[in-house]
Amino acid sequence: MVAHKEFATAGKQPGLQVWRIENMDLKPVPKNLYGNFYTGDAYLLLHTTPAPSHSIHMWLGDECSQDESGAAAIFSTQLDDFLGGGPVQYREVQNNESVTFLGYFKSGVKYKKGGVASGFHHVEINEANVKRLLHVKGRRAIRATEVDFSWTSFNKGDCFIVDLGKDIYQWSGSECNRFEKLKASEVAIDIRDNERNGRAKLHMVDEGAEPQEIINALGPKTAIAPATADDEQVDKSNRNKGALYMISDATGSMKTSVVAQSSPFKQAMLSADECYILDNGVDKNVFVWKGPNANAEERKSAMKVAQDFIKSKNYSSKTQIQVLPAGGETTLFKQFFSDWKDKDQTTGPTKVYTVGKIAQVKQIPFDASTLHSNKAMAAQHNMVDDGSGKVQIWRVEGGARVPVDPASYGQFFGGDCYLILYTYKQGSREQHIIYTWQGLKSTQDELAASAFLTVQLDDSMGGAPVQVRVTQGQEPPHLMSLFKGKPMIIHTGGTSRKGGQSQAAGTRLFHVRTSSAKATRAVEVKPSASNLNTNDVFVLKTPDSLFVWRGTGASGEEGDAAKHVVTFLGGKPTDVAEGKEPAGFWAALGGKAEYQTSKALQKVVKPPRLFGCSNKTGRLVVEEVPGEFTQSDLATDDVMLLDTWDQIFLWVGKDANEVEKTGAPKIAKEYVDSDPSGRRGISITTIKQGAEPPTFTGWFQAWDSNMWDTDPLERIRARF
């Protein structure tokens, strides 16, 4: 079979690729529309890690046709075959997506009305006459669904986005809480920055204070409906036991036979010569495991066999399906086995080695110089070129733009905002991008000034540049490419302090970590031994010494990045291996102290998982935080559960209520006792916001004990 032309670029670079099924064919979705799904359509998504490993997701809208659904399944199978049978395949259904899928879209997913078959076309990103209403739900997994453009769609308990094209209004019901407002704001900002390329104005509106523009658009205001209970399915963390079946086509048709009626299972039950179904359908999860030596027909039919199995069991059509190759098993699958061991462990938090077909896929380095010349891939990675164009950077100081010395490009202060103007040639024409970088510790005045100065710069260039707002830690690949392979270095302090520029301390400590997306950042943290982490590299500068401390689980990329940090700090470094520290090293950090020594960050076998325990919906529910979590995912009005496999942490936010405080420990115990792997008796540690030990904070890069000194909602308002 000849491979589809779209597969020519599939999986060649780390990141996400999205296609929509149009007229039974694949059509690429522009990068700035990732996370937008039409409810009448089907989509194919491919996520590639730097390892590399691949995940294929077939997404089906509630109103997509059977033909489109079938085409998506065929393309999913063809793409899996093209990539050597190594990817994990997921079947995703609207409103019931896997946590893995939702993790790709940290600003949430948006469901839009219509689809190809209905003749509905995409809204142009700069169209002035847009009129749509989005209903935003969720505290961890954020979903924004297009609803009827009418007051009857509103309710007091949720947030809504009234999108009028040039003006976007975030409307908050009188009974919705601060964290929900915060998440809805992220959706609104994402629409402005990605769908409108920064050319829209955001407004925050509370129920009862609607401006005339909203009244004009929606008509005379009618009574707002009361808050509705959250009807989304609660993540039960696979509390129900699974059953294991073997698949065989020995009789000429696919049959299943019981291997074990209930978990936990033993890994030895899986023969390399067979395929298996792990049935946890009552919790809307069915898995197919493909033995590396199973016959080709069984392996290629895996998705169809699982769909037939769901029908035979009368399970919900919303049931998630994961098709897994040997060596590519997901956490959810492996937790059903009491003795799961991977053949190859990781050598660091970003170097993943797997077995079988995945390991045979040759990794192609992320090379912007070739990436930008391929238009399809450039769109998917937002790589307009290789980053070799002209770069100008200004820092926001006193409400004005002050040029930054080119020698320090790539270095930022977390307490400041910056404007980065990038100019490149497209043919004979000059093109421009304005990146507005906003530090996590920048003041509201600076945030407002950076937005104003961006508009001013854009206007001075005739409104031609593309505007991209960037929050510290969320930098896109193209922005990172402007620093010529060097890590991004983020200093503490900034210019908007009393007395001007904050002075560098005599002793400084930089935390160097490479993310799973291969982005390396060196972030300055408080010089304390408790901030060390066995999985990372740290650079310690004192008035008379310079140390590069390498944790036992650190990666080569982090070691290389530390050399750049050393270059700007100056001095001859002393390399220090964990466990062999000289006395002067500990003295500079104020003495030895407990720090994060768990090497679990190195493992992909049992990666950490973060859950929120909340009764904001009227009952106590548990929901997993999708994707790579950060400190900002800790909701101060909830109790959070962090599962690091050999330990459970319960983090109690200062605004959590009594129901959450008393109910969360029971949930934690049930979570452990009901684990299908048979895990029981591990310790559960309860900690309070503001008193977190290093064994907890070490799971987060550059933990900031002062993060909650300023109201997160007020900070995000300033980004409007």
KELONU-407126 format. One line per 8 residues: number of its first residue (from 1); their letters; for each residue y, x, z of C-alpha. Coordinates in steps of 0.05 Angstrom, whole numbers, plus 5000, padded with zeros to 4 digits. Layout:
REM KELONU-407126
NUM> a> Y/X/Z; ...
REM end
This chain:
REM KELONU-407126
1> mvahkefa> 5000/5000/5000; 5069/5026/4982; 5114/5033/5042; 5176/4989/5045; 5239/5026/5024; 5271/5012/5093; 5215/5053/5126; 5241/5117/5092
9> tagkqpgl> 5289/5127/5151; 5246/5093/5204; 5236/5134/5267; 5267/5197/5238; 5320/5201/5293; 5323/5179/5366; 5355/5112/5376; 5351/5039/5355
17> qvwrienm> 5343/5009/5285; 5348/4934/5273; 5330/4893/5211; 5336/4818/5199; 5285/4780/5157; 5323/4753/5097; 5286/4718/5040; 5221/4749/5065
25> dlkpvpkn> 5251/4819/5061; 5282/4868/5110; 5358/4877/5112; 5390/4928/5160; 5437/4899/5213; 5502/4939/5222; 5504/4980/5286; 5566/4943/5313
33> lygnfytg> 5526/4877/5311; 5466/4903/5350; 5450/4855/5406; 5472/4794/5364; 5414/4749/5343; 5416/4685/5302; 5371/4632/5333; 5346/4611/5265
41> daylllht> 5323/4681/5245; 5269/4733/5258; 5284/4807/5269; 5247/4873/5269; 5270/4928/5316; 5247/5001/5322; 5265/5044/5382; 5251/5119/5377
49> tpapshsi> 5254/5167/5436; 5268/5242/5430; 5195/5256/5449; 5185/5225/5397; 5150/5159/5412; 5163/5091/5380; 5168/5018/5402; 5167/4962/5350
57> hmwlgdec> 5195/4895/5371; 5186/4831/5331; 5240/4782/5355; 5234/4707/5340; 5291/4658/5348; 5277/4588/5375; 5292/4558/5307; 5263/4610/5260
65> sqdesgaa> 5215/4584/5207; 5141/4597/5206; 5149/4636/5142; 5201/4683/5174; 5158/4691/5236; 5098/4709/5192; 5140/4758/5151; 5163/4792/5215
73> aifstqld> 5091/4800/5238; 5071/4830/5171; 5129/4880/5171; 5113/4898/5244; 5041/4915/5225; 5063/4953/5163; 5114/4994/5203; 5061/5009/5256
81> dflgggpv> 5014/5032/5201; 5070/5074/5168; 5081/5110/5235; 5008/5126/5242; 4988/5070/5289; 5023/5104/5347; 5079/5056/5366; 5076/5003/5420
89> qyrevqnn> 5086/4935/5388; 5121/4878/5424; 5126/4804/5406; 5193/4779/5434; 5214/4706/5437; 5286/4682/5449; 5302/4676/5523; 5236/4709/5543
97> esvtflgy> 5246/4780/5520; 5213/4840/5555; 5253/4883/5603; 5242/4940/5553; 5277/4901/5498; 5335/4878/5543; 5345/4950/5565; 5370/4968/5495
105> fksgvkyk> 5430/4923/5504; 5466/4940/5569; 5523/4892/5551; 5473/4835/5543; 5444/4798/5483; 5482/4745/5446; 5448/4685/5413; 5488/4655/5354
113> kggvasgf> 5476/4589/5320; 5447/4586/5250; 5407/4634/5207; 5391/4655/5136; 5349/4594/5119; 5406/4547/5141; 5455/4582/5094; 5493/4607/5155
121> hhveinea> 5529/4673/5143; 5553/4726/5191; 5623/4718/5219; 5667/4773/5193; 5686/4819/5250; 5761/4815/5238; 5764/4742/5218; 5824/4709/5250
129> nvkrllhv> 5798/4637/5250; 5735/4646/5292; 5720/4588/5339; 5658/4593/5382; 5637/4583/5454; 5587/4628/5489; 5551/4609/5553; 5538/4673/5595
137> kgrraira> 5479/4672/5642; 5443/4724/5684; 5461/4777/5735; 5415/4833/5710; 5389/4811/5642; 5451/4783/5610; 5446/4730/5555; 5504/4698/5520
145> tevdfswt> 5484/4636/5481; 5528/4600/5430; 5536/4528/5451; 5575/4468/5424; 5650/4482/5421; 5666/4427/5471; 5687/4417/5544; 5620/4382/5554
153> sfnkgdcf> 5585/4450/5548; 5621/4479/5609; 5596/4478/5681; 5627/4502/5747; 5572/4553/5763; 5574/4598/5702; 5620/4640/5658; 5638/4622/5586
161> ivdlgkdi> 5672/4661/5531; 5721/4622/5487; 5724/4665/5424; 5784/4649/5380; 5780/4712/5338; 5844/4749/5354; 5842/4723/5426; 5780/4722/5470
169> yqwsgsec> 5782/4683/5535; 5732/4694/5592; 5729/4628/5630; 5699/4630/5700; 5674/4567/5736; 5699/4555/5806; 5629/4566/5835; 5610/4629/5798
177> nrfeklka> 5611/4694/5839; 5644/4761/5829; 5583/4797/5802; 5573/4743/5748; 5646/4750/5729; 5636/4825/5724; 5576/4819/5677; 5611/4766/5634
185> sevaidir> 5670/4814/5627; 5624/4867/5599; 5602/4817/5545; 5674/4800/5528; 5692/4874/5523; 5631/4887/5479; 5654/4832/5431; 5724/4860/5427
193> dnerngra> 5702/4933/5419; 5643/4924/5372; 5650/4859/5334; 5726/4864/5327; 5732/4941/5328; 5782/4935/5385; 5828/4887/5348; 5827/4828/5395
201> klhmvdeg> 5862/4812/5460; 5821/4794/5522; 5843/4743/5574; 5810/4725/5640; 5817/4651/5658; 5794/4614/5720; 5774/4541/5720; 5836/4497/5729
209> aepqeiin> 5884/4549/5702; 5869/4543/5627; 5926/4564/5581; 5952/4518/5526; 5916/4559/5473; 5848/4538/5501; 5870/4466/5507; 5894/4467/5435
217> algpktai> 5827/4495/5411; 5780/4452/5452; 5822/4389/5457; 5843/4351/5520; 5805/4377/5580; 5750/4332/5608; 5714/4335/5675; 5674/4400/5684
225> apatadde> 5600/4390/5699; 5573/4414/5767; 5535/4480/5772; 5464/4477/5745; 5404/4511/5775; 5381/4573/5738; 5321/4551/5699; 5301/4621/5674
233> qvdksnrn> 5231/4644/5692; 5232/4691/5752; 5200/4759/5742; 5138/4756/5786; 5122/4830/5775; 5052/4811/5752; 5032/4782/5819; 4974/4745/5786
241> kgalymis> 4910/4782/5774; 4892/4801/5703; 4827/4795/5665; 4799/4846/5616; 4764/4829/5550; 4734/4872/5496; 4749/4855/5422; 4694/4861/5370
249> datgsmkt> 4686/4843/5297; 4612/4859/5295; 4596/4787/5276; 4645/4787/5218; 4700/4753/5257; 4740/4775/5317; 4707/4756/5383; 4724/4772/5455
257> svvaqssp> 4676/4784/5513; 4693/4791/5587; 4693/4862/5616; 4723/4846/5684; 4746/4779/5713; 4803/4807/5756; 4843/4870/5769; 4849/4924/5793
265> fkqamlsa> 4810/4955/5736; 4783/5026/5728; 4808/5067/5669; 4736/5084/5651; 4727/5011/5631; 4766/5027/5567; 4722/5058/5514; 4756/5099/5460
273> decyildn> 4713/5063/5408; 4737/4993/5423; 4799/4949/5429; 4814/4906/5490; 4856/4847/5513; 4886/4850/5583; 4902/4778/5600; 4958/4763/5647
281> gvdknvfv> 4980/4702/5607; 4995/4658/5667; 5052/4706/5678; 5068/4705/5604; 5041/4775/5590; 4983/4792/5544; 4966/4864/5525; 4922/4892/5470
289> wkgpnana> 4897/4964/5479; 4874/5000/5416; 4820/5053/5427; 4835/5115/5385; 4765/5111/5353; 4762/5035/5343; 4752/5012/5272; 4812/5003/5228
297> eerksamk> 4805/4928/5221; 4805/4917/5296; 4866/4961/5304; 4906/4929/5248; 4888/4858/5271; 4911/4870/5343; 4974/4827/5341; 4940/4769/5305
305> vaqdfiks> 4881/4772/5354; 4929/4768/5412; 4966/4708/5381; 4900/4672/5370; 4879/4688/5441; 4943/4656/5469; 4930/4593/5429; 4857/4590/5453
313> knyssktq> 4880/4595/5525; 4935/4543/5516; 4987/4592/5541; 5061/4582/5528; 5086/4601/5459; 5137/4643/5497; 5082/4691/5521; 5100/4764/5511
321> iqvlpagg> 5051/4807/5473; 5047/4883/5477; 5001/4921/5430; 4988/4991/5458; 4956/5053/5427; 4918/5102/5472; 4970/5149/5501; 5027/5099/5492
329> ettlfkqf> 5011/5052/5550; 5070/5019/5585; 5083/5016/5659; 5066/4941/5662; 4998/4955/5631; 4980/5016/5673; 4995/4981/5738; 4932/4938/5729
337> fsdwkdkd> 4890/5001/5738; 4878/5032/5807; 4863/5102/5781; 4906/5109/5718; 4917/5182/5697; 4951/5205/5633; 4919/5264/5598; 4986/5300/5590
345> qttgptkv> 5040/5299/5642; 5113/5314/5629; 5144/5383/5636; 5211/5354/5654; 5248/5288/5658; 5262/5287/5583; 5202/5321/5552; 5147/5270/5543
353> ytvgkiaq> 5080/5290/5514; 5029/5237/5497; 4960/5236/5467; 4931/5208/5402; 4970/5191/5340; 5038/5193/5375; 5032/5267/5390; 5018/5280/5316
361> vkqipfda> 5086/5252/5294; 5130/5312/5281; 5196/5309/5318; 5257/5314/5274; 5316/5340/5314; 5379/5298/5318; 5419/5331/5262; 5486/5298/5250
369> stlhsnka> 5499/5340/5188; 5443/5304/5151; 5448/5238/5188; 5518/5220/5164; 5499/5229/5091; 5447/5174/5097; 5488/5109/5098; 5434/5066/5129
377> maaqhnmv> 5422/5114/5186; 5496/5128/5194; 5509/5054/5205; 5452/5049/5256; 5477/5108/5297; 5551/5095/5284; 5553/5166/5255; 5608/5166/5204
385> ddgsgkvq> 5599/5241/5194; 5573/5303/5229; 5632/5309/5276; 5664/5368/5239; 5729/5332/5223; 5796/5340/5258; 5797/5325/5333; 5860/5312/5374
393> iwrvegga> 5856/5294/5448; 5911/5269/5494; 5908/5255/5568; 5944/5194/5597; 5997/5221/5645; 6054/5179/5673; 6043/5125/5621; 6049/5175/5563
401> rvpvdpas> 6003/5216/5518; 6000/5290/5537; 5963/5337/5489; 5900/5371/5517; 5889/5445/5503; 5836/5450/5448; 5802/5505/5488; 5782/5453/5539
409> ygqffggd> 5758/5398/5491; 5695/5367/5520; 5721/5372/5592; 5747/5309/5625; 5772/5287/5693; 5736/5227/5722; 5803/5203/5750; 5838/5201/5683
417> cylilyty> 5838/5166/5615; 5841/5201/5548; 5856/5184/5475; 5814/5220/5423; 5836/5215/5351; 5783/5235/5301; 5802/5244/5228; 5752/5254/5172
425> kqgsreqh> 5748/5248/5096; 5710/5194/5060; 5715/5216/4988; 5789/5232/4978; 5813/5183/5032; 5827/5200/5104; 5793/5155/5156; 5808/5152/5231
433> iiytwqgl> 5774/5133/5296; 5810/5126/5362; 5764/5135/5422; 5795/5112/5487; 5756/5147/5543; 5764/5117/5612; 5741/5155/5674; 5704/5118/5728
441> kstqdela> 5757/5139/5779; 5818/5125/5737; 5870/5079/5767; 5887/5009/5742; 5954/5035/5718; 5919/5089/5676; 5870/5039/5647; 5926/4993/5627
449> asafltvq> 5967/5051/5599; 5908/5077/5558; 5899/5009/5526; 5974/5004/5510; 5977/5076/5483; 5916/5062/5439; 5950/5001/5407; 6014/5042/5400
457> lddsmgga> 5977/5099/5364; 5939/5049/5321; 6004/5014/5301; 6037/5081/5284; 5980/5093/5235; 5987/5025/5202; 5930/4992/5240; 5879/5031/5198
465> pvqvrvtq> 5838/5067/5252; 5775/5039/5283; 5785/5033/5358; 5727/5048/5406; 5734/5042/5481; 5686/5086/5521; 5670/5084/5595; 5649/5149/5628
473> gqepphlm> 5574/5157/5622; 5568/5110/5562; 5591/5156/5507; 5563/5141/5437; 5527/5195/5397; 5585/5208/5349; 5634/5221/5405; 5585/5270/5437
481> slfkgkpm> 5578/5306/5370; 5653/5324/5370; 5640/5377/5424; 5597/5420/5378; 5532/5417/5418; 5564/5431/5485; 5552/5386/5545; 5606/5338/5568
489> iihtggts> 5637/5366/5632; 5669/5317/5681; 5712/5343/5737; 5733/5306/5799; 5806/5287/5808; 5859/5275/5756; 5934/5274/5743; 5953/5207/5774
497> rkggqsqa> 5948/5233/5845; 6006/5240/5893; 6038/5307/5875; 6009/5308/5805; 5947/5344/5781; 5894/5348/5835; 5876/5420/5852; 5805/5446/5843
505> agtrlfhv> 5769/5459/5908; 5749/5530/5928; 5675/5509/5927; 5651/5466/5870; 5583/5437/5852; 5564/5409/5783; 5503/5365/5772; 5472/5377/5703
513> rtssakat> 5425/5324/5676; 5399/5306/5606; 5387/5232/5594; 5327/5204/5556; 5375/5196/5496; 5386/5272/5497; 5458/5267/5522; 5474/5323/5571
521> ravevkps> 5530/5316/5622; 5553/5361/5678; 5587/5319/5731; 5623/5349/5791; 5597/5324/5858; 5612/5338/5931; 5587/5409/5948; 5532/5389/5995
529> asnlntnd> 5458/5408/5997; 5441/5334/6002; 5465/5325/5929; 5413/5372/5901; 5354/5344/5862; 5288/5378/5846; 5290/5349/5775; 5357/5378/5753
537> vfvlktpd> 5401/5439/5747; 5463/5451/5790; 5520/5502/5783; 5553/5523/5849; 5619/5560/5848; 5650/5591/5910; 5712/5637/5916; 5667/5698/5913
545> slfvwrgt> 5601/5676/5881; 5570/5635/5825; 5499/5606/5829; 5457/5569/5777; 5404/5531/5817; 5344/5505/5778; 5300/5451/5807; 5225/5457/5794
553> gasgeegd> 5227/5395/5749; 5289/5414/5709; 5287/5416/5633; 5305/5471/5584; 5363/5430/5557; 5393/5427/5627; 5386/5502/5635; 5422/5514/5569
561> aakhvvtf> 5478/5465/5588; 5489/5502/5654; 5508/5564/5613; 5568/5526/5584; 5590/5505/5654; 5585/5578/5676; 5629/5599/5617; 5688/5557/5638
569> lggkptdv> 5681/5571/5713; 5680/5646/5700; 5641/5699/5737; 5572/5730/5735; 5520/5678/5755; 5461/5689/5801; 5400/5649/5779; 5367/5614/5838
577> aegkepag> 5298/5582/5834; 5284/5523/5880; 5251/5549/5943; 5279/5620/5935; 5351/5608/5954; 5391/5665/5986; 5427/5652/6052; 5494/5653/6017
585> fwaalggk> 5474/5594/5973; 5460/5549/6033; 5521/5574/6070; 5566/5553/6011; 5537/5483/6015; 5549/5477/6090; 5477/5492/6108; 5409/5466/6087
593> aeyqtska> 5399/5391/6085; 5348/5341/6060; 5354/5326/5985; 5314/5290/5931; 5249/5330/5925; 5205/5276/5894; 5181/5299/5826; 5169/5227/5805
601> lqkvvkpp> 5230/5231/5759; 5189/5279/5717; 5133/5229/5706; 5129/5176/5653; 5065/5149/5685; 5102/5110/5739; 5177/5110/5723; 5223/5081/5777
609> rlfgcsnk> 5241/5007/5773; 5301/4971/5803; 5302/4897/5821; 5355/4851/5849; 5337/4800/5904; 5387/4743/5901; 5392/4670/5922; 5455/4657/5881
617> tgrlvvee> 5415/4605/5841; 5398/4566/5904; 5331/4599/5916; 5311/4671/5929; 5290/4704/5864; 5273/4773/5840; 5297/4801/5773; 5287/4870/5744
625> vpgeftqs> 5346/4912/5720; 5330/4928/5646; 5337/4997/5617; 5360/5060/5651; 5394/5038/5715; 5457/5068/5746; 5493/5063/5812; 5537/5008/5784
633> dlatddvm> 5474/4964/5777; 5471/4958/5853; 5503/4890/5866; 5540/4892/5932; 5526/4818/5944; 5450/4826/5937; 5391/4863/5965; 5362/4912/5914
641> lldtwdqi> 5290/4936/5911; 5278/5007/5884; 5205/5022/5869; 5191/5097/5861; 5115/5084/5863; 5100/5124/5926; 5157/5090/5964; 5196/5025/5964
649> flwvgkda> 5270/5022/5983; 5307/4959/6002; 5382/4970/5993; 5424/4919/6029; 5492/4906/5998; 5549/4895/6047; 5562/4825/6019; 5489/4803/6018
657> nevektga> 5477/4738/6056; 5428/4724/6112; 5377/4690/6067; 5374/4752/6024; 5371/4800/6083; 5314/4763/6117; 5276/4744/6054; 5278/4811/6018
665> pkiakeyv> 5230/4848/6065; 5179/4792/6055; 5187/4798/5979; 5179/4874/5984; 5114/4866/6023; 5087/4814/5975; 5109/4858/5916; 5066/4915/5942
673> dsdpsgrr> 5007/4875/5969; 5000/4835/5904; 5006/4895/5858; 4949/4889/5807; 4934/4963/5815; 4913/4950/5887; 4970/4991/5915; 4978/4974/5989
681> gisittik> 5005/5003/6052; 5061/5047/6022; 5124/5053/6063; 5182/5005/6055; 5249/5036/6075; 5309/4991/6088; 5377/5024/6079; 5448/4997/6083
689> qgaepptf> 5504/5004/6032; 5545/5065/6052; 5489/5099/6091; 5442/5119/6034; 5396/5179/6046; 5385/5232/5991; 5314/5206/5981; 5349/5144/5952
697> tgwfqawd> 5412/5172/5920; 5372/5225/5883; 5347/5172/5834; 5419/5165/5808; 5459/5220/5774; 5523/5242/5810; 5518/5190/5866; 5588/5171/5887
705> snmwdtdp> 5593/5150/5960; 5664/5125/5947; 5647/5081/5887; 5657/5016/5925; 5725/5035/5954; 5756/4998/5896; 5735/4928/5874; 5691/4933/5811
713> lerirarf> 5718/4867/5785; 5790/4891/5792; 5771/4955/5754; 5740/4917/5696; 5801/4870/5694; 5842/4931/5681; 5800/4946/5619; 5823/4879/5589
REM end
